Amino acid sequence: MEKNWSVLWLETNSSLLVNAFKNPSSGPWSLFNCWKNCISLTNSFSFRISHIYREANACADSLASFVAHNLGFIWWDSPP
């Protein structure tokens, strides 16, 4: 992996995404092969996903506001 991560915990405000990771074959996926590759990648290291309400996560709330007003790709190594 590019960042050499061995452990990743993803918190998301999308319960649909959490359910998709817990049951990868559910739902009509138009990009099913890409999704299978993503699942395979997360199986190669310690991965956990959990749901958090957006309002309870100040970082996620700030990032969502930022994305809503900006276009393009930005990578932060720490929360902005």
Residue frames relative to the residue before (quaternion, step in Angstrom):
aa qw qx qy qz dx dy dz
M 1.0000 0.0000 0.0000 0.0000 0.00 0.00 0.00
E 0.6157 -0.6065 0.3749 0.3355 3.51 -1.06 0.78
K 0.7589 0.3589 -0.1944 0.5073 3.61 0.94 -0.83
N 0.3870 -0.7488 0.4528 0.2907 3.59 1.30 -0.02
W 0.2700 0.7662 -0.5308 0.2414 3.56 0.98 0.85
S 0.1363 -0.7736 0.6100 0.1046 3.56 -1.08 0.71
V 0.7531 0.2134 -0.1301 0.6086 3.57 1.32 -0.31
L 0.0736 0.7902 -0.6047 0.0670 3.58 -0.89 0.92
W 0.0607 -0.7624 0.6439 0.0207 3.55 -0.92 0.98
L 0.1376 -0.8040 0.5780 0.0252 3.54 -0.54 1.24
E 0.1005 -0.7583 0.6422 0.0492 3.55 -0.80 1.06
T 0.0214 0.8091 -0.5842 0.0598 3.54 -0.82 1.00
N 0.4056 -0.6941 0.5315 0.2668 3.54 -1.18 0.52
S 0.5768 0.5728 -0.3722 0.4480 3.57 1.30 0.22
S 0.2745 -0.7660 0.5598 0.1564 3.57 -0.41 1.19
L 0.5703 0.5840 -0.3784 0.4365 3.60 1.16 -0.54
L 0.6591 0.5013 -0.3054 0.4701 3.60 0.97 -0.82
V 0.6256 0.5258 -0.3354 0.4686 3.59 0.98 -0.82
N 0.6716 0.4889 -0.2954 0.4718 3.60 0.90 -0.90
A 0.6346 0.5348 -0.3332 0.4475 3.60 1.02 -0.73
F 0.6617 0.4824 -0.3099 0.4830 3.60 1.03 -0.71
K 0.6753 0.4945 -0.3011 0.4569 3.59 1.02 -0.74
N 0.7816 0.1117 -0.0574 0.6110 3.59 1.14 -0.61
P 0.1767 -0.8607 0.4677 0.0962 3.61 0.40 1.24
S 0.6896 0.4802 -0.3026 0.4497 3.62 1.07 -0.51
S 0.5412 0.6294 -0.4146 0.3729 3.61 1.20 -0.05
G 0.7822 0.3599 -0.2586 0.4378 3.51 -1.23 0.51
P 0.4890 -0.6539 0.4932 0.3001 3.56 -1.20 0.55
W 0.0513 -0.8301 0.5551 -0.0129 3.59 -0.05 1.28
S 0.3029 -0.7553 0.5528 0.1797 3.58 -0.69 1.05
L 0.7356 0.3236 -0.1996 0.5606 3.59 1.23 -0.40
F 0.0544 0.8699 -0.4892 0.0326 3.55 1.02 0.84
N 0.6525 0.5154 -0.3311 0.4461 3.64 0.92 -0.80
C 0.6421 0.4995 -0.3227 0.4838 3.60 0.97 -0.79
W 0.6446 0.5224 -0.3201 0.4573 3.58 1.00 -0.81
K 0.6364 0.5187 -0.3254 0.4692 3.60 1.01 -0.81
N 0.6350 0.5186 -0.3288 0.4688 3.60 1.03 -0.73
C 0.6336 0.5229 -0.3236 0.4694 3.59 1.01 -0.78
I 0.6543 0.5016 -0.3057 0.4762 3.59 0.92 -0.90
S 0.6409 0.5238 -0.3209 0.4603 3.57 0.97 -0.84
L 0.6452 0.5190 -0.3162 0.4630 3.58 0.97 -0.81
T 0.6855 0.4738 -0.2965 0.4665 3.61 0.89 -0.85
N 0.6220 0.5309 -0.3441 0.4614 3.59 1.19 -0.41
S 0.6263 0.5711 -0.3356 0.4111 3.60 1.22 -0.33
F 0.7686 0.1727 -0.1428 0.5992 3.60 1.28 0.00
S 0.6542 -0.4930 0.3800 0.4297 3.57 -1.27 0.03
F 0.0640 0.8156 -0.5626 0.1190 3.58 -0.38 1.27
R 0.0203 0.7723 -0.6342 0.0301 3.52 -1.04 0.86
I 0.0956 -0.7750 0.6229 0.0476 3.56 -1.07 0.76
S 0.0324 0.7981 -0.6003 0.0401 3.57 -0.99 0.81
H 0.4595 -0.6719 0.5194 0.2599 3.51 -1.28 0.55
I 0.0367 0.7613 -0.6469 0.0251 3.54 -1.08 0.81
Y 0.4764 -0.6625 0.4885 0.3090 3.55 -0.96 0.81
R 0.5806 -0.6324 0.3872 0.3363 3.56 -0.87 0.99
E 0.6716 0.5162 -0.3035 0.4363 3.57 0.89 -0.88
A 0.6676 0.5044 -0.2968 0.4603 3.59 1.17 -0.52
N 0.7148 0.3835 -0.2298 0.5378 3.58 1.26 -0.21
A 0.3008 -0.7979 0.4976 0.1592 3.57 -0.10 1.32
C 0.6346 0.5304 -0.3337 0.4524 3.60 1.00 -0.77
A 0.6800 0.4767 -0.2922 0.4743 3.60 0.83 -0.95
D 0.6308 0.5338 -0.3296 0.4567 3.57 1.01 -0.78
S 0.6659 0.4936 -0.2977 0.4737 3.60 0.94 -0.88
L 0.6645 0.5002 -0.3070 0.4626 3.58 0.93 -0.87
A 0.6409 0.5180 -0.3295 0.4608 3.60 0.96 -0.78
S 0.6411 0.5061 -0.3194 0.4804 3.58 1.02 -0.76
F 0.6346 0.5342 -0.3234 0.4553 3.58 1.00 -0.85
V 0.6795 0.4940 -0.2880 0.4597 3.57 0.86 -1.00
A 0.6294 0.5531 -0.3376 0.4289 3.58 1.00 -0.75
H 0.7626 0.3646 -0.1882 0.5001 3.59 1.14 -0.58
N 0.7530 0.3342 -0.1878 0.5349 3.63 1.23 -0.12
L 0.2420 -0.7448 0.6039 0.1483 3.52 -1.19 0.61
G 0.6299 0.5416 -0.3977 0.3896 3.55 -1.15 0.53
F 0.5069 -0.6436 0.4945 0.2904 3.52 -1.36 0.19
I 0.0247 0.7741 -0.6306 0.0502 3.55 -0.94 1.00
W 0.1312 -0.7772 0.6116 0.0691 3.58 -0.97 0.87
W 0.1024 -0.7767 0.6199 0.0437 3.56 -0.83 1.04
D 0.3435 -0.7277 0.5536 0.2145 3.59 -0.99 0.81
S 0.7526 0.1161 -0.1139 0.6381 3.56 1.33 -0.14
P 0.6415 -0.5363 0.3577 0.4159 3.60 -1.12 0.49
P 0.4735 -0.6879 0.4712 0.2838 3.58 -0.94 0.82
